[in-house]
């Protein structure tokens, strides 16, 4: 290239960088107004959590026990965990006579540190049905494979009467991962149609001190995804793509090998749950709640329920009964996690299933 061409190219790149910087600054200025943060007063003056999770050989990571702190996002509620790392302010001893004990297993939508502890769907079920204890085994960033291991190891000895398997439908993607953000995790593959566990027990791997290409790529992606300009652009583009039917985020997963693997993982809950009743209750994302996407995940969970003698709980109709404005209010503005309203919808939708199991156990044929 001629020297003049190099100069033009350099000038063009410089201009593009300047324009992008100006756009990012403008977006950064607008972003707080579009998503206002409310700093919650904390009369107990709790410390800020440096990290809610620690290494765990069974699940890869698990909430630290006996936490009582504020997340780094100061607008989030305080997080309290018991000695098992469950989101609770008390431990669970021997089950009292006549009490039905339920474990709910899912990801951050179940752990739900975005809302107050008494606003989670697990708490709503517990308050709505007498003589029921609901134990929250939610694992932020986790998938159904890790929930299976949590049922095996974390719930041992707790004498669960029912198990609610409630992954976010997006979690099918996580069954394909061998780690999450550099944290190793157990995972499964299918060998001759049977589950084969890998990296289990999980071996601790300290974060690499030297920069690596993988870390550099991950940091670059983080910078992009955390960019205010990127978030505002996505917020504008997603409704168009979803309304037009051009964007079906999980169809290919559920209709392909990932769907077969997930189904096998779900079937494995039967053995780990022992005599406990099983409820499969996939949590729909906003793609299904706010738009007319068909619940392509449904058949995998229905087959799992049929194959385990469990029950499938279809939660989407409960969301669809809301007005469009209410459906939008079930998640945060720039965060797809459920708000308190979203948790109330899920909790109230699951209450009839819990009551039915409770009545069955109390009847002549009850266990």
C-alpha positions in Angstrom: 0.0 0.0 0.0 1.1 3.6 -0.7 2.0 5.7 2.3 -1.0 7.9 1.6 -3.3 4.8 1.8 -1.9 3.8 5.2 -2.5 7.3 6.4 -6.1 7.2 5.2 -6.6 3.8 6.8 -5.1 5.1 10.1 -7.2 8.2 10.0 -10.3 6.1 9.3 -9.6 3.8 12.2 -8.9 6.7 14.5 -12.2 8.4 13.5 -14.1 5.1 14.0 -12.5 4.8 17.5 -13.5 8.3 18.4 -17.1 7.9 17.2 -17.4 4.6 19.1 -16.0 6.3 22.2 -18.4 9.2 21.9 -21.3 6.7 21.4 -20.2 4.7 24.5 -19.9 7.8 26.6 -23.4 8.9 25.5 -24.8 5.5 26.2 -23.1 5.4 29.6 -24.7 8.7 30.4 -28.2 7.5 29.3 -27.9 4.0 30.8 -28.4 4.9 34.5 -31.5 6.9 33.6 -32.9 4.0 31.6 -32.1 1.6 34.4 -32.1 3.6 37.6 -30.4 1.9 40.6 -31.8 2.1 44.0 -29.3 1.8 46.8 -30.9 0.0 49.6 -30.1 1.3 53.1 -28.5 -1.3 55.3 -29.0 -0.6 59.0 -26.9 -3.6 59.9 -24.0 -2.2 57.9 -23.1 -5.6 56.4 -19.9 -6.2 54.6 -19.8 -6.5 50.8 -19.5 -10.0 49.4 -16.2 -10.4 47.6 -17.5 -13.6 46.1 -20.7 -15.5 47.0 -19.3 -18.8 45.8 -16.4 -21.1 46.6 -14.9 -24.2 45.0 -16.9 -27.4 45.5 -15.7 -30.8 44.4 -19.2 -32.0 43.6 -20.8 -29.1 41.8 -17.7 -27.0 40.8 -18.8 -24.1 43.0 -21.4 -23.6 45.7 -22.6 -20.7 47.8 -20.4 -20.0 50.8 -22.0 -21.1 54.1 -23.2 -18.7 56.7 -23.1 -15.6 54.5 -24.6 -12.3 55.7 -23.4 -9.7 53.3 -24.3 -7.4 50.4 -23.5 -8.2 46.8 -21.1 -5.9 45.0 -24.2 -4.5 43.2 -25.2 -2.3 46.1 -28.9 -2.2 44.9 -29.2 -5.9 45.4 -30.7 -7.3 48.7 -28.5 -8.8 51.4 -27.6 -12.5 50.9 -27.9 -14.9 53.8 -27.0 -18.6 53.6 -27.1 -21.3 56.2 -24.4 -23.8 57.1 -25.1 -25.8 53.9 -24.9 -22.8 51.6 -28.6 -22.8 51.0 -30.3 -19.4 50.8 -31.9 -19.4 54.2 -31.4 -17.8 57.6 -31.6 -21.1 59.5 -30.4 -24.7 59.3 -32.7 -27.6 58.7 -32.6 -30.4 61.3 -34.7 -33.4 61.6 -38.0 -33.1 59.7 -41.0 -32.6 62.1 -43.8 -35.1 61.9 -46.5 -34.2 59.4 -44.2 -31.8 57.5 -43.6 -32.2 53.8 -40.0 -31.2 52.9 -39.3 -30.0 49.3 -36.1 -29.2 47.6 -36.0 -26.8 44.6 -33.1 -27.1 42.2 -32.2 -24.5 39.7 -29.8 -21.7 38.8 -29.7 -18.0 39.8 -33.4 -17.7 39.0 -33.9 -20.1 42.0 -31.2 -18.7 44.3 -32.6 -15.3 43.3 -30.3 -12.9 45.0 -31.9 -10.1 42.9 -34.9 -10.1 45.2 -35.5 -10.3 48.9 -35.4 -13.8 50.4 -39.1 -13.7 51.2 -39.9 -12.8 47.6 -38.5 -15.9 46.0 -40.8 -18.5 44.5 -39.5 -21.0 47.0 -40.5 -18.8 49.9 -43.9 -18.1 48.3 -44.6 -21.9 48.1 -43.6 -22.4 51.7 -45.9 -19.6 52.9 -48.8 -20.7 50.8 -49.0 -24.3 51.8 -49.2 -25.2 55.5 -46.8 -27.8 56.9 -44.4 -27.5 54.1 -40.7 -26.7 54.2 -39.0 -25.6 50.9 -35.2 -25.8 50.7 -33.6 -23.5 48.1 -30.8 -25.4 46.3 -30.3 -22.7 43.7 -26.8 -22.4 42.2 -26.0 -19.2 40.3 -24.5 -19.9 37.0 -25.2 -23.6 37.3 -26.9 -26.1 35.1 -29.0 -29.2 35.4 -25.9 -31.4 35.5 -24.8 -29.5 38.7 -28.3 -29.7 40.1 -28.2 -33.4 39.8 -24.9 -33.5 41.7 -26.4 -31.2 44.3 -29.3 -33.5 44.8 -26.9 -36.4 45.3 -24.5 -34.7 47.7 -26.1 -31.6 49.2 -29.5 -33.0 49.9 -28.2 -36.3 51.4 -29.8 -36.9 54.8 -32.4 -34.2 54.5 -35.2 -36.6 53.7 -36.9 -34.7 50.9 -40.5 -35.7 50.1 -40.5 -33.9 46.8 -38.0 -32.5 44.4 -38.7 -29.6 42.1 -36.3 -29.5 39.1 -36.6 -25.9 37.8 -33.8 -25.0 35.4 -34.1 -21.9 33.3 -34.8 -23.1 29.8 -31.6 -21.4 28.8 -29.7 -23.9 31.0 -29.6 -26.4 28.2 -26.6 -24.4 26.9 -24.7 -25.0 30.2 -24.9 -28.8 29.8 -22.5 -28.3 26.9 -19.9 -26.4 29.0 -16.9 -27.9 30.8 -16.4 -24.8 32.8 -18.1 -21.4 33.5 -16.0 -18.3 33.4 -12.9 -20.4 34.1 -14.4 -22.3 37.0 -14.4 -26.1 36.3 -17.6 -28.0 36.6 -18.8 -31.6 36.3 -20.4 -32.4 33.0 -21.9 -35.3 31.1 -21.7 -36.8 27.6 -23.7 -39.6 26.1 -21.9 -42.9 25.4 -24.1 -45.5 23.7 -27.1 -43.6 25.1 -25.8 -43.7 28.7 -24.6 -40.8 30.8 -20.8 -40.6 31.2 -19.6 -38.2 33.9 -16.5 -36.1 33.4 -14.4 -34.0 35.7 -16.1 -35.6 38.7 -15.1 -35.1 41.4 -14.0 -31.7 40.3 -10.3 -30.9 40.8 -9.5 -27.4 42.0 -7.8 -25.2 39.5 -6.3 -22.0 40.7 -6.9 -19.0 38.4 -3.9 -18.7 36.0 -1.5 -15.9 37.0 -0.2 -15.3 33.5 -2.5 -13.9 30.9 -3.7 -16.5 28.3 -5.4 -16.1 24.9 -8.6 -17.6 26.4 -8.6 -15.2 29.3 -7.9 -12.3 26.9 -10.9 -13.3 24.7 -13.1 -13.7 27.8 -12.1 -10.3 29.1 -12.7 -8.8 25.7 -16.2 -10.4 25.6 -16.9 -9.1 29.1 -15.9 -5.6 28.1 -18.2 -5.8 25.1 -21.2 -7.3 27.0 -20.8 -4.9 29.9 -20.7 -1.9 27.5 -23.7 0.4 27.9 -23.8 0.9 24.1 -24.0 -2.9 23.6 -26.8 -3.2 26.2 -28.8 -0.4 24.6 -28.3 -1.8 21.1 -29.5 -5.2 22.2 -32.5 -3.8 24.0 -33.5 -2.1 20.7 -32.8 -5.1 18.4 -34.2 -8.0 20.4 -37.9 -7.1 20.2 -37.6 -6.8 16.4 -35.9 -10.1 16.0 -38.2 -11.9 18.4 -41.4 -10.4 16.9 -40.4 -11.3 13.4 -39.6 -14.9 14.3 -36.0 -14.6 13.1 -34.6 -15.3 16.5 -35.4 -18.6 18.3 -32.6 -18.8 20.8 -32.9 -22.4 22.0 -34.8 -24.4 19.3 -31.7 -25.9 17.8 -30.5 -27.0 21.2 -33.8 -28.7 22.2 -34.2 -30.4 18.8 -30.7 -31.7 18.6 -28.1 -33.7 20.6 -28.2 -31.2 23.5 -31.8 -32.0 24.0 -31.1 -35.7 24.1 -28.4 -35.1 26.7 -30.6 -32.9 28.8 -33.3 -35.5 28.8 -31.0 -38.1 30.0 -29.8 -35.8 32.8 -33.4 -35.2 33.8 -34.2 -38.9 33.8 -31.2 -39.4 36.2 -33.0 -37.3 38.8 -35.3 -40.3 39.5 -32.5 -42.4 41.0 -31.1 -39.6 43.0 -34.5 -38.5 44.3 -35.2 -42.0 45.6 -38.9 -42.1 46.8 -39.4 -38.4 46.6 -42.1 -37.0 44.2 -40.6 -35.3 41.1 -41.9 -32.1 39.5 -40.2 -30.8 36.4 -40.9 -27.1 36.1 -38.7 -25.4 33.5 -38.6 -21.6 34.0 -39.4 -19.8 30.8 -37.2 -16.9 29.7 -38.7 -13.5 28.6 -38.4 -14.7 24.9 -41.4 -17.0 25.6 -43.2 -14.8 28.2 -43.3 -11.6 26.2 -43.4 -12.9 22.6 -45.2 -15.6 20.7 -42.4 -18.2 20.6 -43.6 -21.7 20.9 -42.4 -23.5 24.0 -39.9 -25.7 22.1 -38.4 -27.0 25.4 -41.7 -28.6 26.5 -41.4 -32.0 25.0 -38.0 -32.8 26.6 -39.4 -32.1 30.0 -42.7 -33.9 29.4 -40.8 -37.0 28.3 -38.6 -36.8 31.4 -41.7 -36.5 33.6 -43.2 -39.5 31.9 -40.0 -41.5 32.1 -39.6 -40.9 35.8 -43.2 -41.1 37.0 -42.9 -37.5 37.8 -45.1 -34.5 37.0 -44.6 -31.8 34.3 -45.5 -28.3 35.5 -46.1 -26.0 32.5 -45.5 -22.5 33.9 -45.8 -20.4 30.7 -49.6 -20.2 30.7 -49.5 -18.5 34.1 -47.3 -15.8 32.6 -49.5 -15.5 29.5 -52.5 -14.7 31.6 -50.9 -11.4 32.5 -51.3 -8.2 30.5 -48.4 -7.3 28.2 -47.3 -4.7 30.7 -47.4 -7.1 33.6 -45.4 -9.7 31.6 -42.7 -7.1 30.9 -42.7 -6.3 34.6 -41.8 -9.9 35.5 -38.2 -9.2 34.7 -35.8 -6.3 35.2 -35.3 -3.8 32.5 -31.8 -4.8 31.4 -31.6 -8.1 33.2 -33.8 -11.1 32.4 -33.9 -12.3 36.0 -37.3 -12.5 37.5 -38.6 -9.6 39.6 -40.7 -10.2 42.7 -43.7 -10.3 40.4 -42.0 -13.0 38.3 -41.3 -15.1 41.4 -44.9 -14.7 42.5 -46.2 -16.0 39.2 -44.0 -19.1 39.4 -44.7 -19.7 43.1 -48.4 -19.4 42.8 -48.4 -21.7 39.7 -46.5 -24.4 41.6 -48.7 -24.3 44.7 -51.4 -26.5 43.3 -48.9 -29.2 42.4 -47.5 -29.1 46.0 -50.9 -29.3 47.5 -51.8 -32.3 45.3 -48.7 -34.2 46.4 -49.4 -33.2 50.0 -52.9 -34.6 49.8 -51.7 -37.8 48.1 -49.3 -38.4 50.9 -51.9 -37.7 53.6 -54.4 -40.1 52.0 -54.8 -43.8 52.5 -52.4 -44.6 49.7 -49.9 -41.9 50.8 -46.3 -42.9 51.5 
